[in-house]
Amino acid sequence: MNLKKNNISGQLWILLFSSFFLYPVSFRLFAGEITYIDLKEGTSAMDASGRFLFGYDFGSSDESIDQKIGDIRFKQISSRGGAAYCGIFKGTFHPQEWNSDFFMPPVKKDDPLVKILQDLVYKEPEFILCKLTPGNEYKLQILIRYSGEKRLFRIAFTDGDSTDTTPELNEGDGRAIPSLDLPEKNWAAAIAYEWKAQTDIMTINVHGDDAHIYGMTLEDISGGHVMVDNPLCQEEEILSPEDFPSFHVPGLEKEMEILEKFFIRHYLTHIRGCTLWQDWMTFSTLWPSPSAHHPDQYNYRRFHHDFLLNADIDDEGCVATHQHASFAHRDGWPFPSFEQSMGKGAGWVRGGFDGNPGWTCEGAKGEFVKDKELWILTPEQLQSYILSPELNIDSSNAPYMELRWRRETENGGDPYMEWTTEDSPDFSPARRMYFTPAENDRGKYGFSFACIPLFRHPQWSGTIKRIRIFPAPLASSGKIEINAFMTQYDTRHTINNSNFILGCRNYFTWSGDLVFLRKSLPRMRTAMRWLQKQAGGLKHGCILDPLPGHDGRPGYSGEPGERKFYPGRGVGSNYWDILPFGGWDCYSSNYYYKSLLALAEIEESVSHHPEWNIPRGVESFDPVELRLHSKTVRETIQEKFWNKDTGRFVGWIDLDGKAWDYGFTFLNLELIESGVASDKQAQSILDWISGNRIINGDTSTGEDIYKFRLAPRATTKRNIECYQWVWQCPECLEFGYQVQDGGAVLGFSYHDLASRLKILGADNAWERFREILEWDRETQDAGGYRAYYANGDKGTTLQGGGTAGGIGIDFEFIESILAPQIMLYGFLGLNPQPDRIEISPNLPSGWDFLKIENISYQDIDMDIRAGGDEIEIKTSSSVPKTLRVDLPGENWSAVSGDAHEQFAAGFNRQIFLLPVSGKSMFQFKKE
């Protein structure tokens, strides 16, 4: 974003930082001079100058053991950024519940920021700062938290052969990080250390039984420090592990070298526990051998295994989003929340019950504990309750009320809430809704999150004037703790269930983990039932978004400067989160189609393998019926969402019947890749995206669609009228300076490549991919993605890490790893199934062969080489296995290896059973 070109209001400036909310940043970013960034399992902060104060990016770990896979990564935020990466080598992993005394800075009553509710710290860590510039002068400041018992600690700094050690300290050296207001106890001020770097690595040790490193800054005082994208703590260039996938095409050694670096760069980025990415990330990260064999270093299989088995599914079968903590819906996306309701909602958070908010309690004693941000109630009689002040809540902007609380009472009974309205000013059981007791409900950080679906109650309507809550109506003693209470929009995504099913299918396919399948298959079936019944899949043959507020209508009307806003309309439903996908949703329908086929594969495999001992049960699906229904869905999408005037698919049709078409390239290409688009539709789409066909009214046409080279623009028609109400000034950014309005996302170039391969052929797909690889080489020669786009001279700026922009590559754009998958799934044509692999090579002309090494499928490591009429498979397994391989067409013969052909009439494929034990070689030739 070029700020000189735009006069942006304070409100829009806030929105720009959190535009494309894939990066977990609060909408309200500034408190004093500290900006907080929530990284799900920890927090980060940066001061106003852009220096990172601290940041945690942890994998999973058990308590009281050395953390092996966690690290702290420091990304460049501005030219003053210094440390690129901080790797933990020693130290005990300590999860702790959040406490205002143990936060930086301490929580203030008027602090507008969302506070993370859990803190992860290390005790006595040893870590390194790397990719420093030898000869440059640096200033490091470290914030230490200690017990308050005056226990001593010291810090050792080692650079090359020299080590400096602070004296024993119990209160720090008296210097503080600017703008931090530290509490009087439990903290040491920042330890400041300045030095001229001898090497590119600084090792730091914190010694002290009860001292924890909590934050840091690093500044390059002399200037000239060069940041590298995704830097690792290696003195030399980033190199692949020996067992990382490698690609070989004769005559294209240079391109394959670029590709391997491209792949590992994005493979080594952080993974995220969010349902949104489950299909893409399991698709991309589970097949490389390191994921299967190095769980301490590349924990993708373990991570996805744990995430998928523990993903929350509510009582109706809707899968939670699992995005980072916020004050939005417990199972949803982090926005919009009541804070973006434009006064139509209400909430009491961050100690909001303190002071004089008008809340009272009847039949109980109430005390607010400021440092814990808790209202603690002690019931003194039955039917005690808390009573709100007078309110003006618009019920349509409050489909849910959420109470974050816990209770310790005997026989507390079923809690409930009641309300009054303008038309009904008295409390009555007719306006009552019960909710789950805290001890039986799920939540986070030690609190239960009671998300009460009031939109289902016929008398939750009009303007809500007062609320009273009976947290333990049958208790006259005990303790009740209330942390927050707020109105909620339904920010769940209709694609969650499909992505969950696809993620489970991908995980089982690559791992062959039967224990996982026994646990996950009932949950997959539940998720499918929700899609079919709640989301209208069976009735309509497509998804009709059932979630309140997901009506597909814009959140405002009128011209810029004269707009009328409609909070509560057009709530987002997927990755493209400021666009009001909803109503009749083409995007969700495509994922529904894909999940039908994925579940059909699993159900079919279970029926074919009784030895797996997977219970069928009354909830099982008939795979034949799933496939038949998928054909209905495909036909429905082809007819309902096709825009005959533009020759492409619309994004959605809102509940007023209006279809919205801004040239959504990402959607149209995914519809080709998934097989939904007919061949005729696919050709029309590619003619448009390739620039061969001009669509009247589009902003971007012809060659301009690929202006950014890495991928086509996400949209080709300017959009300044159709967003959620939270994105209030789209015209303040030029077309192409917002990812969701003319920008581009690297990861989705995979769907472009796969579509070209399917419709235009391998030569066309390779030509496009070769251009992407050349672009990637140029970015790395320039110092990395951020350096390449730093000056804004490439026609846009880079999005990510809290900044707005038109290009999505790094930070939250973890799906960038999709692009290299065209080599495995596309050109090599590998199609993994739950009980076999299919290989259907589709090589560009001029390629003698393609060889991909270090593929891991169900405990079998493979190198696969395909070229001409030959396929070679090298296998390795420590356990005797039988690998089924399906080859395309007929007339294949095994020319080496002890492969056995299995007859399969009518499938136009030949089946071979490969006995794998130790290392084996199998070669096939087509006559």
N, C-alpha and C positions, 0 to 999 in steps of 0.2 A: 504494500500500500504506500503510495506517495502522499504524505500528509500535506505537502505544499499544494497539491491539486485540489484539496477538499477542505471545506470549512465544516468541521464535524462537531456536533454538539456533544456535551459531556455524556449524555445518555447514550448516544450512538457510539462514542468512543469506547464505552464499557462493552457494548454489544460487539464491536469489531474484534475485541480481544477474544471473545467467546463465540464468535460467529462459527459455524461449523464445529459444533460442540463435541467432536470426536476427541478433542483434547480436554481433559477434565479440569476446567478452570471455572471458578465461581463467576457469575455474571457481575457481581459487585466486587471489583478487584482491589480497590485501594483502601487501606486503613493507615493513616499516617504515610509512611514511606515504605511500607512492607507489602509485598504482593504474595499471596499464598497460592500454591498449586498443589492440588490433591493428587497424589500418585497411587491411590487405592490403598496400598498397604503401608503408607507413610505419608509424609508431607514434604513439600519443598517450599522455599521462600526465596524471593529475590528482592533486593532493595531497589530504590527508584533509579539507580544508575544502571541496573541490569545485571548486577553481579549475583550469581547464585549463592544463597546462604547455605542451604543444605538440600539434599535430595536422596531419597531412598528408592531403590528399584529392586525389591527382593523377590526371589523365588520362594518356594515353600521350605519350611524347616521345622524341626522339632525343638522344643525348649531345652535349655541346658546342654546343648551340644554345639560344637563348633559349626558355624555357618559355612557351608562349603560352596553354595551356589549363589549366594547373595552378592550384590555389589552396589556401589553408589556411583551413579553416572552424572557427570556435570556437563551439560550441553551449553554451547555458546549461545548467549542471549543477546549480547551486544559486543562491540569491539573491545570492551573492557573485560570480557569474560576471560578466564584463565584456565583453570583445571578442566580437562576434558573428561577424565575418567578417574574413578577412585575405586580400587579393588580391595575388598576385605580378604585378609589372609587368616586372621585369628580373631578370637573374640566370641563370647557367648551371646546367643540370640535371646533377646528379652522382650517379648510382647508385654505391653502394659496398657491398662485402661487410661484413657485420657483424663487429665486433671489440669485445671487451669494453672496451678502452681508449676506444672512441669511442661509448660508450653512457651514457645518463643514467638512473639512477646507474650506476656501474660494476657489473658482475656480481659477486656474491659467491657463495662456494661453497654457502652455505645458502639462497640466494635461491630461494623456492618458485615464482617466476613463469615462465611460458613466455616465452622471449626471442625477439623478432623477429630474423630472420636476415639482414635487409637493411635498410639505412638510406638514405633519400633526403634529400639536403640541397641547399641553394642556396648558391652562391657570390656574394658581393656583392649581396644582394637589395635590391630596393626594394619596399616593400609598404605597405599602408594598413590601419588599424583604422577601422572605420566604425560608424555607428549609435550613436555616443556621445551623451551628453546634455550639451549646452552648459551651462556653469556648474557642473557637477559636478567634483569632484576625483578624479583617477585616479592609480593607482600601477602602473607598468609595470616588469617585470623581464625582462631578456633574457639568455639564456645563449648565449655565443659559444664555439665551438670553433675553435682555431687550430693552427698546425703544430707548435708547440713550439720553433720556431726564433727566437722573440722578434720575429716580424714585427709591425709596428704596424697597428692598425686604429682606426677611430673610428665613432661612430654619430651621425647627425643626425636630430632629431625636429622635424617641422614641423606646426604647428597654426595654420591660417589664415595670417596674414601673418608669424608669428614662427617662427624656427628656432633651436633650441638644439643645439649640437654638443659632444660629449664631447671632452676632450683625447685626443691619441694614446695608445693603451693597448697594452700587450702582455700584461697579466695581469688585466685587468678592474679594478674599483675595490675589490676586496676583499670585497664583500658577496655573500652566497650565498642562494639560494632555500632556505627552511627545509627541513630533513630530507634535503637532498641531500648525499651524501658524494662529493665530486668527486675524481678522481684528481689526482696531483701535476703531471702534465704533460698537454699538449695541450688544456687547458681554461682558459678565463677564467671567473671567477665572474660571477654575474649582474650586469648593469649595471642599476641602479635609477634610475628617472626618475619624478618626481611633478609633476603639473601640473593646472591648472584648465582644462578644455576650453573653448576659444573656439568651436569648431565641432563638428560631429558626426564629423569625420574627422581622423585623425592619420596623417601620412605618415612613414615611417621608412626611412632609408637606412643600410646597413652598408657602410663603405668599408674595404678591406683586401684585398690580393691573396690572402691565404690564410686569411681568417676566414669562418666559416660560422655563420649563425644556426641554433641547434639547438633552442631551446625558449623559452617565455615564459609569463608570467602577467600578467593584467591585473585589477586590483581597483578597484571603485568605492568610494572611501574615504568619500565623503559620503553614499552611499546614494541610492536613488531611480532608479537606472538602469533603464530599461525595455527589456527584450529584445524583439525582434520575431522571429516565426518565419520561418525561411529568409530572413534579411536579406541584401540585396545592397548593394553600395557605391554607392547612389544617394541623393541628398539628398531626393528626393521619393518618393512612393508607388511601389511596384513597378508598372511598366507593361510591357505586352507589346511585344516588337519589332514593327515594322510588318508583318513578314511572318509573325507567329505566328498560328495559327488563331484565327479569331473566329467567333462564333455569333450568328445574327440570327433572332429570332422577333417579329413585330409584337405590341406590347402587353406583351412580357416583357423589355423592355430592362434592367430592374433585375436580373432573374434571370440574364440572359445576361452582364451585367457581373460578377456574383459568380462565375459559372461560368468565365469567362476567367481571372480572378485565381486561382481554385481550380486550374485546369489548369496555368497557368504556374508556380505555386508548387511543384507536385509535379514538373513537367517539369524544373525547374532544380535539383532535388535531385540528389545524386550517384547515378551508376549503379554497378552492381556486377558484377564478373566472376565470377559464380557461376552454374552451370548451372541451379540452382533457379528463377531468375527469367527465364530466356531466353524462354519463351513469353509471359509477361505483359509484359515490358519491350519486346520487339520488337513486340508487338501494339500497344503504347501510344505508343512514341516514334519510330517510323520514318516515320510518315505526315506529321507537321508539316513544312512547308517549311524551317524552320531546320535540322532534322536533315539535310536533303539539301544545303543550300546554305551552311551556316555551320559547317563541320567544326572550325574553330578555337574556336568558342564553344559550339556544341552538337554534340558529336562522337559522337552516338548511332549513326549509320550506320557510321562508321569504327570505333567501339568494338566494336559487335556483329560487324561483318565480321571484325575481327582475332580477337576472342574465339572465334567459331565455327570459324574456320579453324585455330585453334591449340589448341582444346580437346583434352585428352588422351583417347585411347581406347585401352584396354589390348588385349593380344593376342587376348582373347576377344570384344572388341567392346563392353565396358562403358565408358560415358562417365564421366569423372571429375566430381566435384562442383565442384571449383575454389573451395572456400571458403578462408578465410584460413589462414595457417600455424598449425599446432598440433602436438601430439604424438599426434594420432590418425592413422588410416589416411591414407596419402598421397593417395588418390583420394576420400576421404570427408568427412563432416561433422566439425566440430571436437571432437565428443564423442560417446560416452564414449571415454576413453583409459584406459591402464593405471592412471592416477592415480585413476580412479573404479572400479577393479576390486575394491575392498574386500579387498585383499590377495591376490587370486587371480591377478593378473598381476604383471609386474615390468618395470622400465625403468631405464636408466642414461642420464640426460640432464643438461643444464646442468652439465657437468663431473662427471657421476656416476661416471666411472672413476677419478677422483682419490681421494686418501686411501687408505683400506683397504677397498675394496669386495670384495676376494677374487678379483678377476680376475688371471690370470697369462697370460704368453705363452711358448710353447715354440718354439724354433728361430728366434726373432726377438728383436731388442732393442726394448724399449718405453719410451717417454718421454711423460709427460703434459705438455702445454703449457697451462698454466692460463689465460693470457689469451685463448687461442683456443679453449678448451674442446675440445681435440683429444688423442686418444691416438694418437701417431705410432709406427708399427711399422716397423722395418727388418729385412726377412727376411734371415737368415744361412744358411739351408739350406732344401731343398725340404720341402714338407709342414709348414711352420710354421703354428701356429694359436694362437688365444687361447682360454682356458678359463675358464668362469664359476665362481663359488663355488657351494656347494650351494644349490639352489633348491626352491621348493614352488609351481610354476606349475600351475594347473588348466588342462589343455589345452583344455577347452571355453570358457574365457575367454581363450584365446590362439589364435584361428584363424589369425592371422598373427604372424610376427616381422618387425620392420622394422629394417634396418641403414642408417644414414645415414653415408655414407663416400665416399672416393675413393681411387684408387691410381695410382701411377706405377711400373709394373714392366714388364719385358719378359717375354713368354711366361708371364704370370701364371696362365693356365689358367682353368678354370671354378670359381668359388668355390662352397663348399658348407658346410652346417652339419650337425652330428650331435647326438644327444641321448640321455640315459639316462632311465629312468623308475623308479618304485618297483619294478615287477615285472621290469624289465630293467636292472640296475645297471651294465652294461658298455657302452661305446661299440661300435657295430657299423655296417657299411655298410647293414645292413637298416633302420637308423634314420638315414637320410641324405637330404637334399634339396639339390639344386643350385639356384643362382640366377644371375641375369644379372650379368656383370662390370660394375663401376662405370662403365667407359668406354663401355659400350653401353646403360646404363640411364638413365632419366629421373629428374629430381628437381627441386630448387630450391636457389637460393643457392649454387651451385657444388658441392653435394653430390649424389650419387646416392642415391635412396631405394629400397633393395631391400626390397620388400614380399613376403615369402616365404609362399605359401599352404599352410601346414602342415596345415590341416584336411583337405586332400586325401590326405594320407599315412595309410595304414591304421594305422601304428604311432605316430602322434601321438595318444596317448590317455592317460587317467589323469593322474597327477601327474608332471610333468617335473622331474627332479632336477638335471641338469647339462646344459650346452650347450657345445659347442666349435665354433668357426668357423674355416674354412680360407679366408682372404680371397684368397690367391694361392698355391695349392698347388704351382705349377710355378716359382715365383720364389725365387731365393736372394739377391736384391739389390733395390734400389729403395726405394720408400716407400709406406706405406699409412696413411691418416688416417681415424680413426674418431671421429665426432662424437656418435652416439647409437645405442642399441640397446634395443628395447622390444617388449613384447607389444602386439598390436593387435586391437581389435574390427573387424569389417567395418562401417564407418560409411557406406558408399556408399548411394545412394538408388536405388530401382528406377524412379523417375520421371525420372532423369537422361537416359536414352536418348530417352524420349518428348519431353522438353523440348528436347533438342538438335535432334531432327527438326523439331519445331514452330518453334523459333527459326530454323533454316535456311530452312524454308518461308516464314516471315514476312519474313525478310530478302530473299530472292530475289523474292518477290512484290512488295514495295514498291520495290526497287531495280532489278530486271531485270538484275542483274549476272551476265552469262554466265560470266565468268572464275571468279567465286565458285561458280557452280553446277557447273562442271566439276570443281572441286576438292572441293566439299562433298558432291556426290551419292553418290560411292562410300562416303563416311563415313556418310551418312544410311542407306544400305543396310546397312552393317555394324551400325549401331546397331539397326536393325529386326530383323536376324537374331538379335541377342542377345535382344531382347524375345520373339521367337517361339520360339526354341529353348532358351535358358538360363532364361528367366523363364516358360516354359510357355504362352506366348500361343497357339501353334498347337494344342498338345495339349489344353489345358483351356478355351480360349475366354476366358480371363481370366488375370491375373497371379497366379502362385503364387510368392511371393518366394523366390528361390534363394539369397539371401545368408545365410551362417551367423549365427545369433543373431536373425534377423528372423522369429521364429516367431509373433509376434502375442500372446504370452502376457505377462501382467503381470510386472513385475520384483520383486514381493513378494506375500505373502499374510498374512492375519491382521488383527486390529484395530489401530488406532493405538496405539502404545506397546508392542505385542506382536508386531510384524511380523517375519516371516522374509523375508530378502532373497535374491534369486536373480540375482546379477550374471551378465551374459551373455545374459539373456533379454530379448525385447521391444525389441531395438535399433530405433531410429526409421528411417523410410523416406522421409520427405518433410518439407515445410515445418513440419508440426505435430510438432515434433521430440522432445517428451518423451512423446508418445503412442506406444504400441507398434504402430503400423500395421505389418502384415506378414502372414505366412501367406497366406491367400486375401485379396488386398488389393483392395478396391473402388476406392479412390482411385487407385492405380496402374493399375488396369484401365480406368478412365475416360480417363486420359491415353494409355494404349495405343490405345484406340479413336480418340481424336482424332489420334494420330500416324499411324495407318493411313490415315485420310482425307487427311491432309496429304501423305504420301508418294504416295498415289494421284494427287493433284492434280499433283504434280511429274512423276511418271512419265508420266502422260497427256499433259501439256503437251510433254514431251520427244518423245514419239512423234508428236505433231501438228505439231511444228516441226523438221523435218530441217535447216532452215537454221541452227538453233542449233549444230549439229555437236557434240552431247553424246553421247559414247559410251554405248551401251546396255550392252554387256558381259554376261558370263555371270551376274553378280550382280544384274542388274536385276530388278525386280518387274513382274508383270503388273498394271496398275491395276484391271482387272476382278476379278482374284482378291483383291486387297487390299480392294476394296469389298464383295465377297461375304463375306470373312472378317470385316469390320467388322460386318456384320449378325449374324453368329454371336456375336461379342463382345457386341453390344448385347443380344441375347436372353439370353445367359448372365448378364450383369449384372442384367437385369430379374428373372430367376428366382432366381439364387443369393443375391443380397444384399438382396432385398426382405423386410422384416419385416412380415408380415401383421398382427401384433398392434398395431404402432404406425403402420402406414401410411407408412413411410419406409424409406430404405436404411440398412443398418448400415455401419459403417466398414470392418470386416474380420472374418474368421472365423479364429481362431487354429488352430494345428496340433492342438489337442485337440478341435476342432470347435465351439468356443463362439463365437457371434456377439456382437460388441460394438456397442452402440447407446446413445450418450449424446445423441442428437438433434443429429447433426453437420449443422448448417445449411449450412456451407460446402460440404460434399460433396454434399448433396442438391440444392442450387441449381446447382452445376456440372454435375450429371448432367442437369438440365433444360436448361441452357444449351447443353450439348454435343449434345443430341438423343438421349441414351441413354434417359432416362425416357420411358415411354409417356405419352400424354395423360392417361390415368386416374391413373397414378402421380404425374404432375406436379401435377394438381389436388389430390390428397391431400396432397402435400407443401406446396403453397402454402396450403391450408386450415389446416394445422398452423402454419406459420411466420407466417401473417397473424393467427393467434390465433382463427380461426373454429372450430377443432377442438381440443379439449382432450385431451391424452394422459395417461392415468393414470400416475403415477410420475414425471412430469417436474417439475423444480424450478421452471422458468420456463414459464408458460403465458399465453395471451391477450396483452394489451397489453404485458406485461412483457418479452416476447421482443424488443421494440424499445425497451427502456428507454433505451438509449444513443443512439438516434436516428440516428446515422451509419450503422448497419448492424444486422442482427439479431445476437443473441448467437451466438457460434460454436457453442456447445452449449447445450442446454436442460435437461439432466439433470446433477445434481451428480455429480462423479467424484472419489472419494477412494481408489479401489482399483486403478485400471488405468493405470499409467504405467511408464516405464522405472524401473529401480531407482535412478537418479541423482536422481529427484525424490521425495524421501523423506518429505515431510510436507505433502501437499496440503491436509490439513485445517487447516493453520496459516494459510491464506488463505481469506477468505470467498468464496463463490460470486460470480463477477463481478470478482474482484480478480486473476485470472490469465487471460490471453488465451485459453488453451486449456481453461478451465473456466468458462464463462459470460461471458467477455469478448467483445469485438467488434473486428473489423479493418476499417478503412475501405475498403481496396481491393476486398474481396470483395463489397461492395455492388453492384459491377458485375454479378455473376452473379445477384444478387437482382433487379436492374432488368431484365436480359435475360430472366430467367425470367418475370417479371410481364408484360413486353411480349409474349412468345410465347404465354402461356396466358391471362392476365387482360386483356390489351389495353393500348393505348398510354395511355389515360387513367389507368389504375391505376399504370403505370410512372412516368408524369410526376408524379403525386401523391406518390409515394414519393421521387422524385429532387428534387422541389421542397422537401420536408422536409429532405433532406440539404443542399441549398444554403442553406436558412434556418439550419440548424445551423452551417454553415461561416461564414456571415455573423456569427453571434453569437460564434463563437470568435475571429474576427479583430477584432471590435469590442472584445473583452475583452483584446486584446494578443497574440493567437496561441494556438495549441493548448496550449502549456505553461502559459501564464498562465490559460487557461480552466479547466484541470483541476488547477491548483496546490494548491488547498485541499482537494481530495478531497470537495467538497460536491456533486459530480455523480453520486455513487453508486459511484465507483471512482477509480482514478488512472491516469495515462498511463504506458505502457510505453515503453522505449527509452533508448538512451544509457547502458545499464548499470543501469537501475532496473527493477524489476518493476512490473507494473500490469495492468489489465484492458482497456485501450484501446490499439490499435495504429494509429498515424497517421504518425509521422515517424521519423527516424533510420533504423533498419534496415527499416522498413516502406515500402520504396520502391515497393511495388505499389499504394500509394494512388492512383497515377496511373491505375489501371484505371477508377475510377469515372466520370470524364468521357467515357470512350469510348462510353458508351451513346448519345451524340448522333450520332456518326459511324456506328458499326456497328449501332445500334439504330433510333433514330428516322429517320435518313436512309436506313438500310438499305444502306449501302455494303459490298459483299462483294468485296474485291480477290482476283483470281485471278492465276496466273503469266502469263497472256496476255490478260487483260481485266479490266474491272470490271463488277460487277453492282450495279444500284441498285434497291432495292425499298422505297420510303418507307413508314413506318408512323407517321403523325403523330397526336398527340392531337387530339381534337375541339376546335375553337376556334383551332387554329393555322392561320393563312392559308398560311404556308409556313415552312420551315426552310432557312436558307442557312448553309453552312459555307465559310469562305474559307481559302485557303492550305493546300490538300492537295497533297502531292507524290507522284505515282505514276510511277515509271520515267521520270524526267527530264521529266515533264509536270506543270506546276503547274495546279491547278484550283480554281475556286470552283463549288460545286454548290448549286443552289437547287431545292427540290422543294416542291410544294404543289398541292392539288387534283388536277387531271389534267394538270399541267404539270411538266416538268423542264427546267432550264436549266443548261448546263455552259459556263463560261468557261475557256478553256485558254490556256496560254502555254508555249512551248518554244523554245529556241534552236536545236534540231536538228529537222528535219522527222521527224515520227513519225505512225504510224497507231494511233489508240486505239480498241479495240473496247469497245463499251458494250452490255450486255445489260439490257433493260428488262422488267419483269414483265408477263405476260399477252400480249394482242394488241391490235390497233387503235391502235398508236402511229404517229405520223407526224412526220417532221422538218419543222418550220415555218420554221426559219432555219438557216443554216450548210450547208456542203456535205457533209452526212452521207449515207452510202450504206447502204441496208438490205441485209442479208445473209440469205438464206433459211435457216431452221433449223426443220424440221418436227418436231413431237412433243416439244418442250421447254417449251412454254407460256411462251416468252420471245421477244422480238424483239431481233434483233442489228443494231446499226448500227456502221459503220466511220467513224471521224471523222479526216479528214486534219488534222493539227495542225502548224502552222508559224507561228512568231511568236505573235501573239495572235489567238484565234478565239472565236466565240460560236456555240453550238449550242442550239437550243430544240426540245423535243419536246412534243407534245400528244396526249392520248388521246381518241379520238372517243367 
